[in-house]
Amino acid sequence: MQHAFQTPQLAYGEVTTAYMGAAITRKPLFVRNEYFLLADAMQAAAAHTYTWQLHGDGQQGGTAAACLCTADLANHEASWQKNGACLLAHVTATGGTAKYTAAVVNSHEVTCNAAEDHTTLLVQQASAMQTQFLAALYPYTTASLQVATS
């Protein structure tokens, strides 16, 4: 981790790696011990399809009592609910029109021999030499935060 710092209201650090010929930098910022901002930058010498993804614990069409995912792809976000705990994810991308999808992923084990399906939020930027994704991740138990990008 590089350029890390922490204050009573902020925590920050940068991580870099390479994957399939692309340089990737993630810059997470934890704000007021309440929510995360993630800035992910990717670039390569050749065009790639870059995918930002978040595996949530919930399924579209599920119930709030079990696990629920609500995808609002037109507004670039999805939320997950389970046992009164919720997570809102709002993501935007640079470099053209991004494709937003919510896909049900095959089962994963939640406890020994107990499997559940879950929904993944995917944001793709196709045929780009570089792109950036900016995500706001807001956990909550009462009122959701309203986030918008233009």
Protein Blocks (a to p, Z undefined) as FASTA:
>chain_A
ZZiacdfkbccddddddeehiacddddddehhlaccdddddddfbdcddddddddeddeh
iafkloccdddfknopacddeehiacddddddehiacdddddddddddfbghiacddddd
ddddehifbdcddddddddfkbccddddZZ
